[in-house]
Amino acid sequence: MTTATHHTTPRRAAHSRQRAVGELAAGLVPLLVVAGVTASRFALPAMYLLRTVVVYALMATLILRHVPPSGTGLGPANWVTLGRATLVLSMAALVPQPEVLIDAGYWWIIGVMTVAMALDGVDGQIARRTGTATAFGARFDMELDSFQMLVLAALVWRSEQVGPWVMLLGLPRYLFVAAGWVWPWMRAPLPERVRRKAGCVIQGIALLVCLGPIVPPGLAAPVAALILVLLGASFAVDSVWLFRLSRT
């Protein structure tokens, strides 16, 4: 009995990884469609498509390292998250090419990123309805949300609507994680809070507004600054809560 179990677990893990490889390979299709349309619209060089594929390969490598050994691969909820990722990554590859950020370019980026934001939450609903919610899925969703904010902040900076300091709007999650390396008590899990979820939505909307060509730079900077203050206050509240927890 023990021997059979010992052999079954690695077999299931290998099967799960194989399924995940197939699903990630299938994810290349929507990635190349979005990236191809983007490249065609703005006459981008082949280097853009190469960057998109390289970033996707890096993400796929991380996913394969952490995919659950359940034997089911990614699962339907994570397929939605993967679909969102193809949208975000195709826009992330535009950051080194600010010349795309002309009027038509702005609206294309805003449209793609808006769809990606709208799909956020759909994966969670599917996971709950199908009974396939996992820690991996929650982490995948959270990390993609953080990366999308970072990409949006970088695009706003590259558009010259706001100065380089706007990158701080894309870094709170990463700074919080870095602080956990210095102060271990900050690694404790946080309870669910509507404030935190609402802040993420407002953060994304604000960055999209700042990216819009109809928003004058004189207005974009104050909007970004206000959201940065609100995000800083939210993270300060969480930090104080974790500090007090560590002292109990």
C-alpha positions as CSV (number, residue, x, y, z in Angstrom):
1,M,0.0,0.0,0.0
2,T,2.7,2.4,1.0
3,T,4.8,1.6,-2.1
4,A,1.9,2.1,-4.4
5,T,1.2,5.5,-2.9
6,H,4.9,6.4,-3.2
7,H,4.9,5.7,-6.9
8,T,1.4,7.2,-7.6
9,T,2.2,10.7,-6.3
10,P,5.3,11.3,-8.6
11,R,3.3,9.8,-11.5
12,R,0.4,12.2,-10.9
13,A,2.8,15.1,-10.5
14,A,4.5,14.2,-13.8
15,H,1.0,13.9,-15.5
16,S,0.0,17.2,-14.1
17,R,3.1,18.9,-15.4
18,Q,2.7,17.3,-18.9
19,R,-0.9,18.6,-19.1
20,A,0.3,22.0,-18.0
21,V,2.9,22.0,-20.7
22,G,0.2,21.3,-23.3
23,E,-2.0,24.0,-21.9
24,L,0.8,26.5,-21.9
25,A,1.7,25.6,-25.5
26,A,-1.9,26.2,-26.4
27,G,-1.7,29.6,-24.7
28,L,0.8,30.6,-27.4
29,V,-2.0,30.8,-29.8
30,P,-3.9,33.7,-28.3
31,L,-0.6,35.3,-27.3
32,L,0.6,35.3,-30.9
33,V,-2.8,36.5,-32.2
34,V,-2.8,39.6,-29.9
35,A,0.9,40.2,-30.4
36,G,0.5,39.7,-34.2
37,V,-2.4,42.2,-34.4
38,T,-0.4,44.7,-32.4
39,A,2.7,44.3,-34.5
40,S,0.6,44.6,-37.7
41,R,-1.3,47.7,-36.5
42,F,1.9,49.6,-35.6
43,A,4.4,48.0,-38.1
44,L,6.5,46.7,-35.2
45,P,9.8,44.8,-35.9
46,A,10.2,41.1,-35.3
47,M,12.0,42.0,-32.1
48,Y,8.7,42.9,-30.5
49,L,7.3,39.4,-31.2
50,L,10.5,37.8,-29.9
51,R,10.2,39.8,-26.6
52,T,6.6,38.7,-26.2
53,V,7.5,35.0,-26.6
54,V,10.5,35.3,-24.3
55,V,8.4,36.9,-21.5
56,Y,5.8,34.2,-22.0
57,A,8.4,31.5,-21.8
58,L,9.7,32.9,-18.5
59,M,6.2,33.0,-17.1
60,A,5.6,29.4,-18.3
61,T,8.8,28.3,-16.6
62,L,7.6,29.7,-13.3
63,I,4.2,28.1,-13.7
64,L,5.7,24.7,-14.3
65,R,7.8,25.0,-11.2
66,H,4.7,25.6,-9.0
67,V,1.9,23.8,-10.8
68,P,0.0,21.5,-8.2
69,P,0.8,17.8,-8.5
70,S,-3.0,17.0,-8.8
71,G,-2.9,15.4,-12.2
72,T,-5.4,17.9,-13.6
73,G,-2.9,20.4,-15.1
74,L,-3.9,24.1,-14.8
75,G,-7.6,23.7,-14.6
76,P,-10.4,25.8,-16.1
77,A,-10.0,28.8,-13.8
78,N,-6.3,29.1,-14.5
79,W,-7.1,28.9,-18.3
80,V,-8.8,32.3,-17.8
81,T,-5.9,33.7,-15.9
82,L,-3.6,32.4,-18.6
83,G,-5.7,34.1,-21.2
84,R,-5.4,37.4,-19.2
85,A,-1.7,36.8,-19.1
86,T,-1.4,36.7,-22.9
87,L,-3.1,40.1,-23.1
88,V,-0.8,41.6,-20.4
89,L,2.4,40.2,-21.7
90,S,1.7,41.4,-25.3
91,M,1.4,44.9,-23.9
92,A,4.4,44.5,-21.6
93,A,6.6,43.9,-24.7
94,L,5.6,47.4,-25.9
95,V,7.4,49.2,-23.0
96,P,10.8,49.4,-24.8
97,Q,9.0,51.0,-27.8
98,P,7.4,54.3,-26.7
99,E,6.9,55.4,-30.3
100,V,3.8,53.2,-30.4
101,L,2.3,55.5,-27.8
102,I,0.5,57.7,-30.3
103,D,-3.2,58.4,-30.3
104,A,-4.2,55.1,-31.9
105,G,-1.7,53.2,-29.8
106,Y,-3.0,54.6,-26.6
107,W,-6.5,53.4,-27.3
108,W,-5.4,49.9,-28.4
109,I,-3.4,49.5,-25.2
110,I,-6.2,50.8,-23.1
111,G,-8.7,48.5,-24.8
112,V,-6.5,45.4,-24.4
113,M,-5.7,46.2,-20.7
114,T,-9.4,46.9,-20.0
115,V,-10.4,43.5,-21.2
116,A,-7.6,42.0,-19.1
117,M,-8.9,43.8,-16.0
118,A,-12.5,42.9,-16.8
119,L,-11.6,39.2,-16.8
120,D,-10.1,39.5,-13.4
121,G,-12.5,37.9,-11.0
122,V,-13.9,35.6,-13.7
123,D,-11.3,33.0,-12.9
124,G,-12.2,33.1,-9.2
125,Q,-15.9,32.6,-10.0
126,I,-15.1,29.6,-12.2
127,A,-12.8,28.1,-9.5
128,R,-15.6,28.4,-6.9
129,R,-18.3,27.0,-9.2
130,T,-16.2,24.1,-10.3
131,G,-14.7,23.4,-6.9
132,T,-11.2,23.8,-8.3
133,A,-9.9,26.7,-6.2
134,T,-6.3,26.2,-5.2
135,A,-3.5,28.2,-3.5
136,F,-1.7,28.0,-6.8
137,G,-4.6,29.6,-8.7
138,A,-4.9,32.4,-6.1
139,R,-1.2,33.1,-6.3
140,F,-1.2,33.1,-10.1
141,D,-4.1,35.5,-10.2
142,M,-2.4,37.8,-7.6
143,E,1.0,37.9,-9.3
144,L,-0.6,38.6,-12.7
145,D,-2.6,41.5,-11.1
146,S,0.6,42.9,-9.7
147,F,2.5,42.6,-13.0
148,Q,-0.3,44.2,-14.9
149,M,-0.1,47.3,-12.6
150,L,3.6,47.4,-13.1
151,V,3.2,47.2,-16.9
152,L,0.5,50.0,-16.9
153,A,2.7,52.2,-14.7
154,A,5.7,51.7,-17.1
155,L,3.5,52.5,-20.1
156,V,2.2,55.7,-18.4
157,W,5.8,56.7,-17.7
158,R,6.9,55.9,-21.3
159,S,4.0,58.0,-22.6
160,E,5.5,61.0,-20.8
161,Q,2.0,61.7,-19.3
162,V,3.6,61.4,-15.8
163,G,7.2,61.4,-14.7
164,P,9.3,58.3,-13.8
165,W,7.9,58.5,-10.2
166,V,4.7,56.9,-11.5
167,M,6.5,53.6,-11.5
168,L,5.9,53.6,-7.7
169,L,2.2,52.9,-8.5
170,G,3.3,49.6,-10.0
171,L,5.7,48.6,-7.2
172,P,3.7,48.4,-3.9
173,R,3.3,44.6,-4.0
174,Y,6.9,44.0,-4.8
175,L,8.1,46.5,-2.1
176,F,5.9,44.7,0.4
177,V,7.4,41.3,-0.5
178,A,10.9,42.8,-0.3
179,A,10.1,44.2,3.1
180,G,9.2,40.6,4.2
181,W,12.8,39.6,3.4
182,V,14.0,42.2,5.9
183,W,11.2,41.8,8.5
184,P,9.9,38.2,8.6
185,W,6.8,39.2,10.5
186,M,5.5,40.9,7.3
187,R,5.3,37.5,5.6
188,A,2.3,36.5,7.8
189,P,-1.0,36.0,5.8
190,L,-3.3,39.0,5.7
191,P,-7.1,38.6,6.1
192,E,-9.4,39.3,3.2
193,R,-10.3,43.0,3.0
194,V,-12.6,44.8,0.6
195,R,-10.4,47.8,0.9
196,R,-7.5,46.0,-0.6
197,K,-9.5,44.6,-3.6
198,A,-11.1,48.0,-4.2
199,G,-7.7,49.7,-4.1
200,C,-6.4,47.3,-6.8
201,V,-9.3,48.2,-9.1
202,I,-9.0,51.9,-8.5
203,Q,-5.2,51.7,-9.1
204,G,-5.8,50.0,-12.5
205,I,-8.5,52.5,-13.5
206,A,-6.4,55.5,-12.5
207,L,-3.4,54.2,-14.6
208,L,-5.7,53.7,-17.6
209,V,-7.0,57.2,-17.1
210,C,-3.5,58.6,-16.9
211,L,-2.6,56.7,-20.1
212,G,-5.5,58.1,-22.1
213,P,-4.5,60.7,-24.7
214,I,-7.5,62.9,-23.8
215,V,-6.2,63.4,-20.3
216,P,-3.8,66.4,-20.1
217,P,-0.5,65.9,-18.3
218,G,-1.5,68.6,-15.9
219,L,-4.4,66.3,-14.7
220,A,-2.7,62.9,-15.0
221,A,0.1,63.7,-12.5
222,P,-2.3,64.8,-9.7
223,V,-4.5,61.7,-10.3
224,A,-1.5,59.4,-10.1
225,A,-0.2,61.2,-7.0
226,L,-3.5,60.9,-5.2
227,I,-3.8,57.1,-5.9
228,L,-0.2,56.7,-4.7
229,V,-1.0,58.3,-1.4
230,L,-4.1,56.1,-1.0
231,L,-2.2,53.0,-1.8
232,G,0.6,53.9,0.6
233,A,-2.0,54.4,3.3
234,S,-3.5,51.0,2.6
235,F,-0.2,49.3,2.8
236,A,0.7,51.2,6.0
237,V,-2.5,49.9,7.6
238,D,-1.6,46.3,6.6
239,S,2.0,46.8,7.9
240,V,0.8,48.1,11.3
241,W,-1.7,45.1,11.5
242,L,1.1,42.6,10.8
243,F,3.4,44.3,13.3
244,R,0.8,44.2,16.1
245,L,0.1,40.5,15.2
246,S,3.8,39.7,15.6
247,R,3.7,41.2,19.1
248,T,0.8,39.1,20.3
